[in-house]
Amino acid sequence: MSLHDQIPNNVDLSHDRRLQKALESWQPKFLDWWREMGPEGFQEKDVYLRTAVSVDKNGWADYNYVKMPDYRWGIFLTPEEGERKVGFGDMVNTDSFDEVPGEFRNSLRRLIVTQGDTEPGSVEQQRTLGSCAPSLYDMRNLFQVNVEEGRHLWAMVYLLHRFFGRDGRDEADDMLERRSGNADKPRILEAFNQPIDDWLSFFCFTMFVDRDGKFQLATLAESGFSPMRRSCRFMLTEEAHHLYVGDTGIQRVVKRSAELTRESGGDPYSLGGIPLEIVQKYINYWVTYAMDLFGGEISSNAADFFAAGLKGRYNEAKKYTEHEVNSGEYEIPVVEGGKIVNRKVPMRNAMNELLRDEYLADSVSALKRWNKIIADEGVDFELTQPNKRFHRHQGQYAGHFFNNDGDLVSEDEYKACVAAALPTKEDRDLVKSLMQQVTEPGKVANWIAPPKKGIGDKDTDFEYVKL
């Protein structure tokens, strides 16, 4: 582990001078992007951040005050697990590969670029949130998520530079040229072009969109391409914190909203809280955009990625005993003749849908926990998960109109459903009106419950950001 090189790494970068020089020439461009598009107004503040110092699960991070532009971004791959074999597809049980086979070059580059483009996109989306953070604890968590997304970008850029030559270098530069929400050069995936200008959006994003990231990274962490697998496994270690921020953030919002609903007799906003109905609308919005991230329900690309040993199923090695998947079918509802009918699809072509269904099952468990908090406060309200056909912009359901229960409806009925189920301008304005920055250590804004515990070995009243 070379922690004190210009680019911290555990890939023996100093012995590949050409690659080292290429990445060192990309580094100033990255820092220019960070200063322009990273957290606005906090670049020179000391933030209590964790920095990777190892790939060992038991001692991989160091906690200390860091100015974000000085954060030690780097390239870290988990160790190879002996003589690893490809774990699935047509190449199952053959040796995993450390170089890119020519026939997989375009597919691998596409996977890496798509994943890599999400990382700077989310930083750009969240860049103004520090100015309305509900506590120093939350402000610090935001910045931790941001710097780790920056390091995940480094992980993908390393793969592009190391294995794809000039094409890879051009792709790495392009990721610093695109901008979230820009009409001319937007981010590749639409979820990363949506505005995030309040903290309820941030918590929903880290809960639901970053959860898609967890599932996508987990499938890539099964890859027969060893550098991809090893990169994504370490990224998953950091990604877990992002999901924790989203899950506990919504939980704290729900708890406080339920308390104020009970105390006010049904109008939490009158006491400075977010109505649970609006929390539900935000969940609907971000879950439906997360659904699109999994790709088409019936996909030849997904079948090809699996066949080539590039992208497996979620927990492929642990969960499944048969890894070739040359038989079997998956039932997918599709629209035919103006009706929803079930179509049986070869399992390999249904890999995206299989992963989407795993994701939905994972998200439901959180909803159950949040609903218990609401019930414990004596409030009659239940959060639900929107149907996966509602408000879709990609795949089989794009271009059709479904209500929140997944039923086919007319365009007018759909518009009415969208107006009722997704946040309106008035809803967003209400939420924004509560977004007041709180900077006294240990204090939190009225609209959110305090955290149960601090970060690392610190208490909740620790000065996580020195302002």
C-alpha positions, -999 to 999 in steps of 0.1 A, spaced: 0 0 0 16 32 -12 -3 58 9 21 87 5 25 87 -33 10 116 -52 -18 91 -60 -23 68 -30 -27 32 -44 -21 -5 -38 -17 -13 -75 21 -7 -76 16 24 -97 52 35 -93 63 6 -114 41 16 -144 55 50 -153 34 55 -183 2 48 -164 14 69 -135 22 98 -157 -13 96 -174 -31 96 -141 -10 124 -127 -19 145 -157 -56 137 -151 -54 145 -114 -53 184 -118 -83 182 -141 -101 162 -114 -92 188 -87 -103 216 -110 -136 198 -114 -139 193 -76 -133 229 -68 -158 240 -94 -185 214 -88 -178 199 -54 -195 212 -21 -201 249 -26 -187 272 1 -169 245 22 -137 238 3 -115 254 29 -133 240 60 -118 213 82 -141 182 80 -138 151 102 -135 125 74 -125 89 71 -98 82 46 -89 48 32 -55 36 46 -60 -2 39 -82 -27 22 -84 -47 54 -121 -47 66 -109 -45 102 -88 -14 99 -93 2 65 -100 38 75 -84 67 94 -105 95 109 -92 130 110 -98 166 101 -92 172 64 -99 200 39 -118 183 11 -94 194 -18 -66 178 2 -85 145 7 -63 115 -2 -82 101 -32 -66 70 -45 -68 36 -62 -75 6 -40 -83 -30 -51 -91 -58 -27 -66 -87 -28 -71 -114 -53 -86 -146 -38 -60 -171 -49 -64 -186 -84 -98 -171 -91 -121 -187 -117 -148 -170 -137 -179 -178 -117 -207 -177 -142 -218 -177 -178 -203 -194 -208 -168 -191 -193 -176 -206 -159 -147 -223 -142 -121 -209 -167 -93 -187 -153 -105 -151 -145 -87 -126 -167 -64 -97 -158 -64 -81 -192 -94 -72 -215 -101 -98 -242 -107 -80 -275 -142 -93 -280 -153 -79 -246 -136 -45 -249 -166 -24 -259 -189 -41 -234 -165 -36 -205 -158 0 -214 -195 6 -215 -200 -9 -181 -171 11 -166 -181 44 -181 -217 41 -171 -208 33 -135 -181 59 -134 -203 87 -147 -227 83 -118 -200 92 -92 -193 129 -102 -230 133 -111 -241 127 -76 -215 152 -62 -228 178 -86 -264 172 -76 -256 177 -39 -232 206 -41 -254 232 -24 -267 212 5 -241 222 30 -257 257 32 -289 242 46 -276 212 66 -297 203 96 -267 196 118 -229 194 117 -233 156 119 -254 156 88 -231 181 70 -201 159 77 -220 128 64 -228 147 32 -192 156 26 -181 120 34 -204 107 8 -191 133 -17 -154 125 -12 -161 88 -15 -180 93 -47 -149 111 -59 -128 81 -50 -152 58 -68 -146 79 -98 -109 74 -94 -115 36 -93 -132 36 -127 -108 61 -142 -79 38 -132 -95 10 -151 -101 32 -182 -65 44 -182 -49 11 -174 -68 -11 -199 -83 11 -227 -55 33 -240 -64 65 -257 -101 56 -258 -101 52 -220 -82 85 -214 -108 103 -235 -137 87 -216 -121 97 -183 -118 133 -195 -154 133 -207 -166 123 -172 -152 156 -160 -168 175 -189 -204 163 -184 -226 181 -158 -256 170 -139 -287 185 -155 -269 203 -182 -290 205 -214 -260 201 -237 -238 177 -218 -259 159 -192 -249 129 -172 -256 95 -189 -283 83 -166 -314 104 -159 -315 99 -121 -282 118 -120 -296 148 -138 -324 153 -112 -320 183 -89 -312 177 -52 -317 209 -34 -332 198 -1 -322 172 25 -353 150 21 -342 145 -16 -306 138 -4 -318 111 21 -341 95 -5 -313 96 -31 -287 79 -8 -314 54 3 -328 44 -31 -304 55 -58 -273 46 -40 -290 13 -32 -291 7 -69 -254 14 -68 -250 -13 -42 -267 -39 -64 -249 -29 -96 -215 -29 -78 -223 -63 -63 -230 -78 -97 -197 -63 -111 -179 -76 -80 -187 -111 -93 -170 -103 -126 -145 -126 -143 -124 -95 -151 -103 -94 -120 -94 -57 -118 -131 -48 -121 -141 -73 -94 -114 -62 -70 -122 -24 -76 -159 -29 -70 -155 -50 -38 -136 -22 -21 -162 4 -34 -189 -17 -17 -171 -12 16 -175 26 13 -210 24 -3 -224 8 28 -220 42 46 -240 60 19 -269 36 23 -267 41 61 -269 78 57 -300 75 35 -317 48 56 -312 65 90 -318 99 75 -353 90 63 -359 72 96 -351 103 116 -374 124 93 -402 99 97 -398 98 135 -399 136 138 -428 139 114 -448 113 133 -441 130 166 -451 164 153 -482 149 136 -493 135 169 -485 167 189 -503 190 164 -533 168 159 -525 161 123 -507 191 109 -469 186 115 -460 216 93 -477 239 118 -450 228 143 -422 229 117 -423 193 105 -426 176 71 -460 159 65 -457 122 60 -477 125 28 -449 145 13 -423 120 25 -443 94 6 -442 115 -26 -405 119 -23 -401 81 -19 -423 76 -50 -402 100 -70 -368 86 -62 -378 49 -63 -392 53 -98 -360 69 -110 -340 41 -93 -361 16 -112 -349 30 -145 -312 25 -135 -315 -13 -138 -321 -11 -176 -346 -28 -198 -367 -57 -183 -358 -78 -214 -322 -72 -224 -299 -89 -248 -271 -67 -234 -277 -82 -199 -276 -117 -214 -243 -109 -232 -227 -95 -201 -236 -126 -182 -225 -150 -209 -191 -133 -211 -186 -135 -174 -186 -97 -170 -216 -91 -148 -232 -118 -126 -263 -120 -105 -265 -104 -70 -245 -126 -47 -239 -150 -76 -212 -171 -57 -231 -173 -24 -267 -176 -35 -266 -199 -65 -254 -234 -72 -260 -234 -110 -240 -207 -127 -244 -212 -165 -282 -204 -166 -287 -220 -201 -322 -229 -192 -351 -215 -171 -374 -186 -176 -385 -155 -158 -421 -142 -160 -423 -105 -168 -455 -84 -172 -455 -66 -205 -480 -45 -225 -495 -63 -255 -527 -52 -273 -534 -26 -247 -533 -51 -219 -508 -63 -193 -499 -99 -200 -472 -121 -185 -444 -131 -208 -419 -159 -201 -384 -147 -209 -352 -167 -210 -335 -162 -177 -303 -146 -192 -324 -120 -209 -342 -112 -177 -311 -105 -156 -319 -68 -152 -354 -76 -140 -341 -102 -116 -318 -77 -101 -346 -50 -99 -368 -75 -80 -339 -82 -55 -336 -44 -50 -373 -40 -44 -373 -67 -18 -344 -51 -1 -361 -17 0 -393 -31 15 -376 -41 47 -367 -5 54 -403 6 48 -414 -19 74 -390 -4 99 -401 31 92 -438 22 94 -432 7 129 -418 40 140 -450 58 127 -472 32 144 -453 35 177 -462 72 177 -498 64 174 -502 79 139 -524 63 113 -502 64 82 -483 38 63 -455 44 38 -456 22 7 -433 14 -23 -446 25 -57 -453 -1 -83 -423 -7 -106 -444 2 -137 -453 37 -124 -435 68 -137 -410 49 -158 -388 64 -185 -368 33 -195 -376 -3 -205 -409 -21 -213 -430 4 -194 -417 37 -209 -443 53 -232 -472 36 -215 -493 50 -187 -497 33 -153 -511 44 -120 -493 39 -87 -508 4 -84 -493 -6 -118 -526 -7 -137 -528 6 -173 -547 39 -174 -553 67 -199 -529 96 -203 -553 119 -184 -556 94 -155 -518 91 -155 -513 128 -153 -537 130 -124 -519 101 -107 -485 119 -111 -500 151 -97 -512 132 -66 -482 108 -61 -451 128 -69 -439 160 -53 -455 192 -66 -438 226 -66 -458 235 -35 -446 203 -18 -410 211 -27 -414 248 -16 -428 236 18 -398 213 23 -373 240 13 -389 264 37 -378 242 66 -342 238 53 -324 261 78 -287 255 85 -279 245 120 -242 247 130 -241 245 168 -225 212 177 -250 187 190 -280 207 178 -303 196 150 -331 213 129 -366 209 142 -378 188 112 -355 159 119 -349 137 149 -313 137 163 -290 108 154 -287 80 179 -250 78 178 -220 98 165 -193 89 140 -163 67 148 -156 71 185 -171 106 187 -204 117 203 -232 134 185 -222 168 199 -187 166 184 -176 195 161 -177 174 129 -171 205 106 -151 235 118 -168 265 105 
